[in-house]
Amino acid sequence: MKQRPRHFASDNYAGICPEAWQSLQEANSGHVPGYGDDMWTDKAADLLRETFAMDCEVFFVFNGTAANSLSLASTGQSYNSILCHETAHVETDECGAPEFFSNGMKVQLLPGELGKIDPSGIERMVKKRSDIHYPKPRAVSVTQSTELGTVYSVDELKSVWAKAKQFNLKLHMDGARFANAVASLGCHPKDITWEAGVDVLCFGGTKNGTAVGDAVVFFNRELAEDFDYRCKQSGQLASKMRYLSAPWVGMLRNKVWLKHAGHANAMAKLLHDELVQIEELRLLWPTQANAVFVEMPPWLVHSLKNDGWKFYTFIGQGGCRLMCAWDTTEQDVRDFVADLKRGLVEAPRDVDLGEVDHRKL
């Protein structure tokens, strides 16, 4: 089996980008105050305020699960519920963390095409029941970009906000790939956050080039009250906080985060354009960010994995997610496509499908 320098399994596979690494090296000097009382954390927070053109509250946590769970917990009480799309990460991939850290807020699922919430579903869920025996909806969570690699437009987000506002619901954004969404839309970050009604954003860094750590950005500062205590209690207050925040300085200066996200999106577009020409394949969803979803025969999946390629197959049998990262190269794309085309001709059809990995990471 060939050893591949890069894969299409997840943008989490990629290493640290040079700019984040440089800031981390710069921060690794001398003794610096802990627990966020340092110049790097202050600088990163100020750069985020500059990025969003808003005096927001900023916190840094170790990962997206903590960011989503703790910020959602700040929107309501244990007897409330959170409304999200049925494919949302907070429902399918957080191991019950939003419920755990909110002391029981129930996650309720909404339908919608292309991984996006249909605003009318919010009204239906709120009006479904109003008695005391039903968990009272308190927050709506949107994923930008979505779990299907699609992107909410500014108008789509404002439609969700309008329904949320109508029923006095807070609006949370899971922005694990927020950078890819902004790069895709070519908009200002404020256009799809606070100006579109978002109360709190979980801004992902690891999928965009940092080593570890996400930023929780409260545009509604009232929700940030005592959030530092939530972080401490849940083990998310880093003693050497500068190692979480310093890479953000490198990412935010000169809009490096947008450059890397734009590159990842461009590689996904190239991959999409190559695959869409192959009649044996079926593209499942539009490629609007850095993900390509394609249906291919299981025996071809097996062939590509034998060629050393790593990717995940979890949309359904044969449905594959191919993720591009900040360091994906054009040659990576062309090598993958070449092996795929060769497999279509040479790979045996009678493989043991039990060997095909259908797990989602």
C-alpha positions in Angstrom: 0.0 0.0 0.0 1.3 3.4 -1.0 2.1 6.0 1.7 0.3 9.2 0.9 1.6 12.6 2.2 -2.0 13.9 2.4 -5.5 12.4 2.4 -9.1 13.4 1.8 -10.6 12.0 5.0 -10.7 15.2 7.1 -9.3 18.7 7.1 -8.3 17.7 10.7 -5.6 15.5 9.3 -3.6 18.5 8.1 -0.8 19.9 10.2 -0.3 23.4 11.5 0.0 26.1 8.9 3.2 28.1 8.8 1.7 31.3 10.1 0.1 29.6 13.1 3.3 27.7 13.8 5.3 30.9 13.7 3.1 32.6 16.3 3.3 29.5 18.5 7.1 29.7 18.3 7.0 33.4 19.2 4.8 32.7 22.2 7.1 30.0 23.4 9.6 32.3 25.1 10.1 33.2 28.7 7.5 33.1 31.5 4.1 34.4 30.7 1.0 34.7 32.9 -1.4 31.8 32.8 -5.2 31.2 32.4 -5.6 33.8 29.6 -4.1 36.8 31.4 -1.4 37.2 28.7 -0.7 39.4 25.7 -1.3 36.7 23.2 -4.8 36.0 24.4 -5.5 39.7 24.5 -4.2 40.2 21.0 -6.1 37.3 19.5 -9.3 38.5 21.1 -8.8 42.0 19.8 -8.1 40.6 16.3 -11.3 38.7 16.4 -13.2 41.9 17.4 -11.5 43.6 14.5 -12.4 40.8 12.2 -16.1 41.0 13.0 -16.1 44.8 13.4 -17.9 44.3 16.7 -17.0 44.6 20.4 -17.7 40.9 21.1 -16.7 38.7 24.1 -14.1 36.1 23.2 -13.1 32.8 24.9 -10.7 30.1 23.8 -11.4 26.4 24.4 -9.7 23.2 23.4 -12.1 21.9 20.8 -15.4 22.3 18.9 -17.3 19.9 21.2 -16.6 22.1 24.1 -17.3 25.3 22.2 -20.6 24.1 20.9 -21.8 22.5 24.1 -20.8 25.2 26.5 -22.1 28.0 24.3 -25.4 26.3 23.8 -25.7 25.7 27.5 -25.4 29.5 28.0 -28.5 30.1 25.9 -31.1 28.5 28.3 -32.0 26.3 31.2 -32.0 22.5 31.6 -35.8 22.4 30.8 -35.2 24.1 27.4 -34.5 22.6 24.1 -32.2 23.3 21.2 -33.4 23.1 17.6 -31.0 22.0 14.9 -30.9 20.3 11.5 -31.1 16.5 11.6 -27.6 16.2 10.2 -26.1 18.8 12.5 -22.8 17.9 14.2 -24.3 18.9 17.6 -26.8 16.0 17.1 -24.8 13.3 15.3 -21.2 13.7 16.6 -21.0 15.3 20.0 -21.7 12.1 22.0 -24.5 13.9 23.9 -22.2 16.7 25.1 -24.7 19.5 24.5 -27.2 17.7 26.7 -24.6 16.9 29.3 -23.1 20.3 29.7 -26.5 22.0 29.7 -27.7 19.7 32.4 -30.3 18.2 30.1 -31.4 20.6 27.4 -33.0 18.4 24.8 -31.7 18.5 21.1 -34.7 18.5 18.7 -34.3 17.9 15.0 -35.5 19.9 12.0 -35.6 18.9 8.4 -34.3 20.9 5.4 -32.7 20.4 2.1 -29.0 20.4 1.6 -28.2 20.2 5.3 -29.9 23.6 6.0 -32.7 24.3 8.4 -36.1 25.1 6.8 -37.3 28.2 8.8 -40.8 26.9 8.7 -39.7 23.9 10.7 -38.8 26.2 13.6 -42.3 27.5 13.8 -43.8 23.9 13.6 -41.5 22.7 16.4 -42.3 25.7 18.6 -46.0 25.4 18.1 -46.0 21.6 18.3 -46.7 21.8 22.0 -46.8 24.5 24.6 -47.7 22.6 27.7 -45.4 22.3 30.7 -44.6 18.6 29.9 -42.7 19.6 26.8 -39.1 21.0 26.7 -39.5 24.6 25.8 -37.5 25.6 22.7 -34.9 28.2 23.5 -32.2 28.1 20.9 -31.6 27.4 17.2 -28.3 26.0 16.1 -27.1 26.4 12.5 -24.0 24.8 11.0 -21.9 27.0 8.6 -20.7 25.4 6.4 -23.1 22.5 6.8 -22.3 18.8 7.4 -23.1 18.3 3.7 -20.6 20.9 2.6 -23.2 23.5 1.6 -23.3 27.1 2.7 -26.1 29.2 4.1 -26.4 32.5 2.1 -26.9 35.8 3.9 -30.6 35.8 3.1 -31.0 32.2 4.2 -29.5 33.0 7.6 -31.7 36.1 8.0 -34.7 33.9 7.3 -33.7 31.6 10.1 -33.1 34.6 12.3 -36.5 36.0 11.5 -38.2 32.8 12.8 -35.9 32.6 15.8 -36.6 36.2 16.7 -40.4 35.7 16.2 -40.3 33.1 19.0 -37.7 34.7 21.2 -35.1 32.0 20.4 -31.3 32.5 20.6 -29.3 31.8 17.4 -26.1 29.7 17.7 -23.7 29.0 14.9 -21.5 26.0 14.7 -18.7 27.4 12.7 -16.2 24.5 12.6 -15.7 25.5 8.9 -16.8 29.1 9.2 -13.7 30.2 7.3 -14.7 28.1 4.3 -18.2 29.6 4.4 -16.9 33.2 4.4 -14.4 32.4 1.6 -17.2 30.8 -0.4 -19.6 33.7 -0.1 -16.9 36.4 -0.4 -18.7 38.4 2.3 -17.6 40.2 5.4 -17.7 38.0 8.5 -20.2 40.3 10.1 -22.6 39.7 7.2 -23.3 36.1 8.3 -22.9 36.5 12.1 -24.2 39.4 14.2 -25.8 41.3 11.3 -27.7 38.1 10.5 -28.8 37.7 14.1 -26.2 35.2 15.4 -25.9 35.5 19.2 -22.8 33.3 19.6 -20.4 31.7 17.1 -18.1 28.8 17.6 -15.2 29.7 15.3 -13.2 26.6 14.3 -9.5 26.9 14.0 -8.2 23.3 13.8 -9.8 22.6 10.4 -8.2 25.8 9.1 -4.6 25.4 10.2 -4.2 25.6 13.9 -3.0 22.8 16.1 -5.8 22.9 18.8 -8.4 25.3 20.1 -11.6 27.0 19.0 -12.8 30.5 19.7 -16.2 31.1 21.2 -17.4 34.5 20.1 -20.4 36.1 21.9 -22.0 38.9 19.9 -24.8 38.9 22.5 -22.6 39.8 25.5 -25.4 39.0 28.0 -25.0 35.3 27.2 -21.3 35.5 28.0 -22.0 36.2 31.7 -20.2 33.6 33.8 -19.0 31.8 30.7 -15.5 31.8 32.1 -16.9 29.7 35.0 -18.4 27.3 32.6 -15.0 26.9 30.9 -13.2 26.3 34.2 -15.7 23.8 35.5 -15.6 21.8 32.3 -11.8 21.6 32.1 -11.6 24.1 29.3 -9.6 26.9 31.0 -6.0 26.2 29.8 -3.3 27.1 32.3 -0.9 28.0 29.4 -3.6 29.7 27.4 -1.2 31.4 25.1 -0.7 28.1 23.3 -4.3 28.1 22.4 -4.6 31.8 21.5 -1.2 32.6 19.9 -1.8 30.6 16.7 -5.0 32.6 16.2 -2.8 35.8 16.0 -0.9 34.2 13.1 -4.1 33.2 11.4 -6.0 36.5 11.8 -3.2 38.8 10.8 -3.3 39.6 7.1 -6.5 37.5 6.8 -4.4 34.3 6.6 -7.5 32.3 7.7 -9.3 33.4 4.6 -6.4 32.6 2.3 -6.2 29.0 3.6 -9.9 28.5 3.5 -10.1 29.8 0.0 -7.4 27.4 -1.1 -9.1 24.5 0.4 -12.4 25.5 -1.3 -10.5 25.8 -4.6 -9.1 22.3 -4.3 -12.6 20.9 -3.6 -13.9 22.7 -6.7 -11.1 21.2 -8.8 -11.9 17.7 -7.4 -15.6 18.2 -8.0 -14.9 19.3 -11.6 -12.8 16.2 -12.3 -15.2 13.7 -10.7 -18.4 15.1 -12.3 -17.0 14.1 -15.7 -16.9 10.4 -14.7 -20.2 8.8 -15.6 -19.8 5.9 -13.2 -19.9 8.4 -10.3 -22.7 10.5 -8.9 -22.1 13.8 -7.0 -24.5 13.9 -4.1 -24.5 17.5 -2.9 -23.3 20.9 -4.4 -19.7 21.6 -3.6 -19.8 25.0 -2.0 -17.0 24.9 0.5 -14.1 22.4 1.0 -16.1 19.1 0.8 -17.0 16.8 -2.1 -19.7 14.2 -1.6 -19.7 11.4 -4.2 -21.4 8.1 -4.7 -19.1 5.4 -6.1 -19.3 1.6 -6.3 -18.1 -0.1 -3.1 -15.5 -2.1 -5.0 -14.0 1.2 -6.2 -13.9 2.5 -2.6 -12.0 -0.7 -1.7 -9.6 -0.2 -4.6 -8.8 3.4 -3.6 -8.3 2.4 0.0 -5.9 -0.3 -1.1 -4.0 2.4 -3.0 -3.4 4.1 0.3 -6.1 6.8 0.2 -8.1 7.6 3.4 -11.6 9.0 3.3 -14.9 8.3 4.9 -18.0 6.6 3.6 -21.0 7.5 5.8 -23.7 9.0 3.7 -24.9 5.6 2.7 -23.4 2.6 1.0 -21.0 4.0 -1.6 -21.5 7.6 -0.4 -18.0 9.1 0.2 -16.9 12.4 1.8 -13.8 13.9 0.3 -12.4 16.8 2.4 -9.8 19.3 1.2 -7.5 21.1 3.6 -5.3 24.2 3.6 -2.4 22.1 2.4 -4.1 20.0 -0.2 -2.3 20.4 -3.5 -3.5 20.2 -7.1 -1.2 17.2 -7.5 -3.0 15.4 -4.6 -6.3 15.9 -6.5 -4.9 14.7 -9.8 -3.2 11.7 -8.2 -6.5 10.7 -6.5 -8.5 11.1 -9.7 -5.9 9.1 -11.7 -6.0 6.2 -9.2 -9.8 6.3 -9.3 -9.9 6.1 -13.1 -7.4 3.3 -13.1 -9.5 1.5 -10.5 -12.6 1.8 -12.7 -10.7 -0.2 -15.3 -8.6 -2.6 -13.3 -10.2 -3.2 -9.9 -12.0 -6.5 -9.3 -15.7 -6.3 -8.7 -16.0 -9.3 -6.3 -14.5 -7.8 -3.2 -15.5 -8.5 0.4 -17.6 -5.4 1.2 -17.0 -6.0 4.9 -13.5 -4.6 4.3 -14.9 -1.2 3.2 -14.8 1.3 6.0 -18.3 2.8 6.4 -17.5 4.8 9.5 -17.8 8.5 10.0 -15.0 10.3 11.9 
